Amino acid sequence: MNNTNIPLYQFLYEEIKTEILNNEYKKGSKLESVRSLAKKRLISTTTVEKAYNQLLIEGYIKSVPRSGYFVLDVITPDISSFNNLVEPLVYKTYINNKLTTDLFDIKSYKRIVNKVINYDYEKLYTECDPRGELELREEIRKFIFEERNVKCDVNQIVIGTGIQNLLNILLDFTNKSSVTYLSPEFKKAMSVFRTFNYLLLPKNDIEEITNTKTDFLYISPSNTYPLGDIIKVKDRNDLIKWARSNNTYIIEDDYNFFIRYNSYTIPSIHSYDNGENVIYMGSFAKMLIPSIRISFMVLPISLYNIYKDTYRKNSQGVSKLDQLSLALFMKEGLFKRHTKKLYAQYKEKNEAIKKFLLKYSSNDLFTIQGSDSNLHLVLDFKTLKSLNQFTRNCENLSFEYQKIENKRSLIFPYSGIEINDIQEVIKRLLHEV
Amino acid sequence: MNNTNIPLYQFLYEEIKTEILNNEYKKGSKLESVRSLAKKRLISTTTVEKAYNQLLIEGYIKSVPRSGYFVLDVITPDISSFNNLVEPLVYKTYINNKLTTDLFDIKSYKRIVNKVINYDYEKLYTECDPRGELELREEIRKFIFEERNVKCDVNQIVIGTGIQNLLNILLDFTNKSSVTYLSPEFKKAMSVFRTFNYLLLPKNDIEEITNTKTDFLYISPSNTYPLGDIIKVKDRNDLIKWARSNNTYIIEDDYNFFIRYNSYTIPSIHSYDNGENVIYMGSFAKMLIPSIRISFMVLPISLYNIYKDTYRKNSQGVSKLDQLSLALFMKEGLFKRHTKKLYAQYKEKNEAIKKFLLKYSSNDLFTIQGSDSNLHLVLDFKTLKSLNQFTRNCENLSFEYQKIENKRSLIFPYSGIEINDIQEVIKRLLHEV
């Protein structure tokens, strides 16, 4: 509320309100009549009426017909003065976990965004379809069919801001109660199951899983976390058979499927039973830029038939501008071109990282694991001392890492390190290790 | 997978895989050696090795050192042919509930988006701050201080895709169990409390509320749903005192605060105790365009001190491009200009709707309620017959409406009807009512 352009009635309202709050009126006392106050102040009766009306609406005075306005009893609780000594919290962006800026063709993306704003702007004036925009779901349908042999109807696809958001929607309408998964867990997903009070059943291998009775299995069969191991075809078949005979749904979190350095991409488990018992989930997080958060899931027809009666309950969180832009980005073939470039650079970095890790360390310091996929390595240290020195070096360089529980291992992401810096970075990370 | 550019090894891999799946090898039988197959097919040994490696990774064959590759037992479950006969589900956008396209200055917004992409694109390459971007939180801080006298530090502000998303975050880290509210409930909010297994305590008035023991009160004191009634100052004071002495948090959902046609905007309840016991929530949904989904909440310092240790658990769902664009839109004063224009048009529509409703209906058909605020009216019909005819007319015109339980009333939104169409629309809606 700045002081210019404030209407006169509001000044009057503020004045009387302050007087009431300062107990300058007795409770129940009558306010001066509209006509009399207007005359005294040389203002219009309309102005006084408006001020009184505002006091009336907020409950500072009451109106008694044919009698006038009376002050109500208003005792405001003590208010502490605002204390803005909040301990600040700085969100740290780690260099090694971002996308290097030379990768994304931001100019093409800007052109696409402008196209949407210029030609599709009418669509921006209506609410989002709670399932996501049809244009984007259709592009996703084509994409996952081509790349992952996931066959589905566009109606089975639901868009969300991330795996957590999609799980929220899924658990909300399915109303189930237990989930199994290979430990270690994918924390962000499991926290949603915890929120829904699920019984969590961590298991160590596929055999243990297929001996479990559960509503859901959460798994990344083409890229288990964090080592990127692959669930072999025999185990996949066992999982499908087990899911069918137990009415279990397999949630396939197919993250980073396109990043495989020494083999062709591994088929989705969805393609093993045409998704009768598989909920397929994917994300564009690592394929685009991290600031655009778009994920999607494919519901089996049996679940779609429940979902379609309740989907209006959840609002769509992904911005429509982002949805329509990505749809056009995909339709015009720019997305395919981008992921190709991206993959080539990831591969180059992966090789450089491994090369320099081996070059600057002695043999018995650690073993490198999980380097065939993903954008991180797992380093398995021989001694706690080496591990600790390495993490200290990470912290000094402001690099992100994640320790693995009960192991002398850590997960080290590298996608954000510029290719030309890798040698120097590795040297420094291995300093005195 | 299109057929151009597919590497040779992949053809070989597909061929052998198909043979294995068609049982053309006996279980355990040995594959031809790499060298021998390469010679027979006139291809390089590398190509054969790559194909065998892919089969190995996926688990179709196993490798026995110094002996060769052997076929594993792989019985794939029957797969139904994909049935794409999904009952399609068309999301209906109702004309009367959108934003009319002449309102939003899409050109300025495009200029802002381009500015962000041109000058701030480096920020787009890093992950979002889980609380929302600092630039936007700072603009929100200034905005709610100016408009709603909400005093807070920028660190207390959390951004989300909507009230549901913010409630998810809030309920997740606070770990409480009961909520009270004035019935009728705001359904989308209450569904989140239900998800978290909350005890729901609907009440009819403030006195009932202040006799309740509960963790949260969910309320819109400046605009109760759906009639837009205002909680008077005495009741507000009682609520603050009650909240303080019971360790209750008041969730103030301050939606549409800026839309008041016959009075000045009503103060936030947050300003009554500087937010010690009030969680302030707001949304840009009706102030911008509905496709940009940005909401925010202000945490009391007591809750902020819990939140700051767990905030990394939740990913930020709002696109960073949208966040940075809105921040700049606000900073450059375009937002203020826009909401002013918006408010003027809402007011004009509100008056036209009321005028024509009265013109084309007889006196005893219905009463108009809740018309002093919001973008809807509540029509209270005298007879069920009139109500039913009105809703039939709504359906014929593809207009959205919402019935109020146990009453002959309905909520009718009007923001999407063009000002010049209002007379004709009302005529048709009242046809034979």
Boltz contact constraints between the chains, C-beta under 6 A:
constraints:
  - contact:
      token1: [A, 10]
      token2: [B, 264]
      max_distance: 6.0
  - contact:
      token1: [A, 54]
      token2: [B, 263]
      max_distance: 6.0
  - contact:
      token1: [A, 54]
      token2: [B, 264]
      max_distance: 6.0
  - contact:
      token1: [A, 57]
      token2: [B, 230]
      max_distance: 6.0
  - contact:
      token1: [A, 57]
      token2: [B, 263]
      max_distance: 6.0
  - contact:
      token1: [A, 58]
      token2: [B, 233]
      max_distance: 6.0
  - contact:
      token1: [A, 59]
      token2: [B, 232]
      max_distance: 6.0
  - contact:
      token1: [A, 59]
      token2: [B, 233]
      max_distance: 6.0
  - contact:
      token1: [A, 59]
      token2: [B, 234]
      max_distance: 6.0
  - contact:
      token1: [A, 60]
      token2: [B, 233]
      max_distance: 6.0
  - contact:
      token1: [A, 74]
      token2: [B, 233]
      max_distance: 6.0
  - contact:
      token1: [A, 74]
      token2: [B, 234]
      max_distance: 6.0
  - contact:
      token1: [A, 76]
      token2: [B, 237]
      max_distance: 6.0
  - contact:
      token1: [A, 77]
      token2: [B, 237]
      max_distance: 6.0
  - contact:
      token1: [A, 77]
      token2: [B, 240]
      max_distance: 6.0
  - contact:
      token1: [A, 77]
      token2: [B, 241]
      max_distance: 6.0
  - contact:
      token1: [A, 79]
      token2: [B, 273]
      max_distance: 6.0
  - contact:
      token1: [A, 79]
      token2: [B, 274]
      max_distance: 6.0
  - contact:
      token1: [A, 80]
      token2: [B, 274]
      max_distance: 6.0
  - contact:
      token1: [A, 82]
      token2: [B, 151]
      max_distance: 6.0
  - contact:
      token1: [A, 82]
      token2: [B, 274]
      max_distance: 6.0
  - contact:
      token1: [A, 84]
      token2: [B, 153]
      max_distance: 6.0
  - contact:
      token1: [A, 86]
      token2: [B, 153]
      max_distance: 6.0
  - contact:
      token1: [A, 86]
      token2: [B, 155]
      max_distance: 6.0
  - contact:
      token1: [A, 88]
      token2: [B, 155]
      max_distance: 6.0
  - contact:
      token1: [A, 89]
      token2: [B, 155]
      max_distance: 6.0
  - contact:
      token1: [A, 89]
      token2: [B, 308]
      max_distance: 6.0
  - contact:
      token1: [A, 91]
      token2: [B, 129]
      max_distance: 6.0
  - contact:
      token1: [A, 93]
      token2: [B, 126]
      max_distance: 6.0
  - contact:
      token1: [A, 98]
      token2: [B, 125]
      max_distance: 6.0
  - contact:
      token1: [A, 98]
      token2: [B, 126]
      max_distance: 6.0
  - contact:
      token1: [A, 99]
      token2: [B, 125]
      max_distance: 6.0
  - contact:
      token1: [A, 101]
      token2: [B, 122]
      max_distance: 6.0
  - contact:
      token1: [A, 101]
      token2: [B, 125]
      max_distance: 6.0
  - contact:
      token1: [A, 106]
      token2: [B, 121]
      max_distance: 6.0
  - contact:
      token1: [A, 110]
      token2: [B, 117]
      max_distance: 6.0
  - contact:
      token1: [A, 117]
      token2: [B, 110]
      max_distance: 6.0
  - contact:
      token1: [A, 121]
      token2: [B, 106]
      max_distance: 6.0
  - contact:
      token1: [A, 122]
      token2: [B, 101]
      max_distance: 6.0
  - contact:
      token1: [A, 124]
      token2: [B, 289]
      max_distance: 6.0
  - contact:
      token1: [A, 124]
      token2: [B, 291]
      max_distance: 6.0
  - contact:
      token1: [A, 125]
      token2: [B, 98]
      max_distance: 6.0
  - contact:
      token1: [A, 125]
      token2: [B, 99]
      max_distance: 6.0
  - contact:
      token1: [A, 125]
      token2: [B, 101]
      max_distance: 6.0
  - contact:
      token1: [A, 125]
      token2: [B, 289]
      max_distance: 6.0
  - contact:
      token1: [A, 126]
      token2: [B, 93]
      max_distance: 6.0
  - contact:
      token1: [A, 126]
      token2: [B, 98]
      max_distance: 6.0
  - contact:
      token1: [A, 127]
      token2: [B, 290]
      max_distance: 6.0
  - contact:
      token1: [A, 128]
      token2: [B, 291]
      max_distance: 6.0
  - contact:
      token1: [A, 129]
      token2: [B, 91]
      max_distance: 6.0
  - contact:
      token1: [A, 151]
      token2: [B, 82]
      max_distance: 6.0
  - contact:
      token1: [A, 153]
      token2: [B, 84]
      max_distance: 6.0
  - contact:
      token1: [A, 153]
      token2: [B, 86]
      max_distance: 6.0
  - contact:
      token1: [A, 155]
      token2: [B, 86]
      max_distance: 6.0
  - contact:
      token1: [A, 155]
      token2: [B, 88]
      max_distance: 6.0
  - contact:
      token1: [A, 155]
      token2: [B, 89]
      max_distance: 6.0
  - contact:
      token1: [A, 161]
      token2: [B, 317]
      max_distance: 6.0
  - contact:
      token1: [A, 162]
      token2: [B, 315]
      max_distance: 6.0
  - contact:
      token1: [A, 172]
      token2: [B, 195]
      max_distance: 6.0
  - contact:
      token1: [A, 191]
      token2: [B, 313]
      max_distance: 6.0
  - contact:
      token1: [A, 195]
      token2: [B, 172]
      max_distance: 6.0
  - contact:
      token1: [A, 230]
      token2: [B, 57]
      max_distance: 6.0
  - contact:
      token1: [A, 232]
      token2: [B, 59]
      max_distance: 6.0
  - contact:
      token1: [A, 233]
      token2: [B, 58]
      max_distance: 6.0
  - contact:
      token1: [A, 233]
      token2: [B, 59]
      max_distance: 6.0
  - contact:
      token1: [A, 233]
      token2: [B, 60]
      max_distance: 6.0
  - contact:
      token1: [A, 233]
      token2: [B, 74]
      max_distance: 6.0
  - contact:
      token1: [A, 234]
      token2: [B, 59]
      max_distance: 6.0
  - contact:
      token1: [A, 234]
      token2: [B, 74]
      max_distance: 6.0
  - contact:
      token1: [A, 237]
      token2: [B, 76]
      max_distance: 6.0
  - contact:
      token1: [A, 237]
      token2: [B, 77]
      max_distance: 6.0
  - contact:
      token1: [A, 240]
      token2: [B, 77]
      max_distance: 6.0
  - contact:
      token1: [A, 241]
      token2: [B, 77]
      max_distance: 6.0
  - contact:
      token1: [A, 263]
      token2: [B, 54]
      max_distance: 6.0
  - contact:
      token1: [A, 263]
      token2: [B, 57]
      max_distance: 6.0
  - contact:
      token1: [A, 264]
      token2: [B, 10]
      max_distance: 6.0
  - contact:
      token1: [A, 264]
      token2: [B, 54]
      max_distance: 6.0
  - contact:
      token1: [A, 273]
      token2: [B, 79]
      max_distance: 6.0
  - contact:
      token1: [A, 274]
      token2: [B, 79]
      max_distance: 6.0
  - contact:
      token1: [A, 274]
      token2: [B, 80]
      max_distance: 6.0
  - contact:
      token1: [A, 274]
      token2: [B, 82]
      max_distance: 6.0
  - contact:
      token1: [A, 289]
      token2: [B, 124]
      max_distance: 6.0
  - contact:
      token1: [A, 289]
      token2: [B, 125]
      max_distance: 6.0
  - contact:
      token1: [A, 290]
      token2: [B, 127]
      max_distance: 6.0
  - contact:
      token1: [A, 291]
      token2: [B, 124]
      max_distance: 6.0
  - contact:
      token1: [A, 291]
      token2: [B, 128]
      max_distance: 6.0
  - contact:
      token1: [A, 291]
      token2: [B, 320]
      max_distance: 6.0
  - contact:
      token1: [A, 292]
      token2: [B, 319]
      max_distance: 6.0
  - contact:
      token1: [A, 293]
      token2: [B, 317]
      max_distance: 6.0
  - contact:
      token1: [A, 308]
      token2: [B, 89]
      max_distance: 6.0
  - contact:
      token1: [A, 313]
      token2: [B, 191]
      max_distance: 6.0
  - contact:
      token1: [A, 315]
      token2: [B, 162]
      max_distance: 6.0
  - contact:
      token1: [A, 317]
      token2: [B, 161]
      max_distance: 6.0
  - contact:
      token1: [A, 317]
      token2: [B, 293]
      max_distance: 6.0
  - contact:
      token1: [A, 317]
      token2: [B, 317]
      max_distance: 6.0
  - contact:
      token1: [A, 319]
      token2: [B, 292]
      max_distance: 6.0
  - contact:
      token1: [A, 319]
      token2: [B, 319]
      max_distance: 6.0
  - contact:
      token1: [A, 319]
      token2: [B, 322]
      max_distance: 6.0
  - contact:
      token1: [A, 320]
      token2: [B, 291]
      max_distance: 6.0
  - contact:
      token1: [A, 322]
      token2: [B, 319]
      max_distance: 6.0
